Amino acid sequence: MSKIEKLVEKFLTIPKDLTWEEFSKVLNHYGYFELKNKGKTGGSRRKFINEKKDRDVIIAHKPHPQNIVKRYIIEQVIEKLDL
């Protein structure tokens, strides 16, 4: 089993310790690429765009000060990706 397959398996268990980097890798695996928002009002909101799926977008807030993604965000992404 490859590293990304193990990471996806972890992601699907809705872990309490998923880091932002791991979250980004999973979305990248499914064709979504992070677009950092520009400007003063962008804050921690990040867009992940899938160019292959008619510019499908997933928006998530980068966690701070800890680097752990909230469970509800993982659940919403799992539902959107239909996994």
C-alpha positions in Angstrom: 0.0 0.0 0.0 1.4 3.4 -1.0 1.8 6.4 1.3 -1.1 8.2 -0.3 -3.4 5.2 0.0 -2.5 5.0 3.7 -3.2 8.7 4.0 -6.6 8.4 2.3 -7.5 5.4 4.5 -6.6 7.6 7.6 -8.7 10.4 6.1 -11.8 8.2 5.7 -11.7 7.3 9.4 -12.2 11.0 10.2 -9.2 11.2 12.5 -8.8 13.8 15.3 -5.2 14.4 14.3 -5.2 15.1 10.6 -2.8 17.9 9.8 -3.4 20.6 7.1 -0.6 19.2 5.0 -2.2 15.7 5.1 -5.6 17.2 4.2 -4.0 19.1 1.3 -2.3 15.9 0.0 -5.6 14.0 0.1 -7.4 16.7 -1.9 -4.5 16.9 -4.3 -4.8 13.1 -4.8 -8.4 13.6 -5.9 -7.4 16.4 -8.4 -8.0 19.5 -6.2 -5.2 22.0 -6.0 -4.9 24.7 -3.3 -5.3 28.3 -4.3 -4.1 30.7 -1.7 -6.5 33.6 -1.4 -5.0 37.0 -2.1 -5.7 40.3 -0.4 -6.3 41.5 3.1 -9.7 39.9 3.5 -8.8 36.4 2.5 -7.7 35.4 6.0 -7.3 31.7 6.5 -9.8 30.7 3.9 -8.3 28.5 1.2 -9.8 27.3 -2.1 -9.1 23.9 -3.6 -10.0 23.9 -7.3 -10.4 20.8 -9.5 -9.8 22.0 -13.1 -10.9 18.6 -14.5 -14.3 18.8 -13.0 -15.6 22.1 -14.4 -13.6 24.1 -11.9 -15.3 22.3 -8.9 -14.3 24.1 -5.7 -13.9 23.1 -2.1 -13.4 25.9 0.4 -11.9 25.3 3.8 -10.3 27.4 6.6 -6.7 26.6 7.4 -6.6 25.9 11.1 -4.7 28.1 13.5 -3.0 28.2 15.9 -2.9 24.4 15.8 -2.4 22.7 12.5 -5.2 20.1 13.0 -8.2 20.0 10.6 -11.6 20.1 12.3 -13.7 16.9 12.0 -16.7 18.6 10.5 -14.5 19.8 7.6 -13.3 16.3 6.9 -16.9 15.0 7.0 -18.1 17.7 4.6 -15.3 16.9 2.1 -15.9 13.1 2.3 -19.6 13.9 1.5 -18.7 16.2 -1.4 -16.2 13.7 -2.9 -18.8 10.9 -2.4 -16.3 8.6 -0.7 
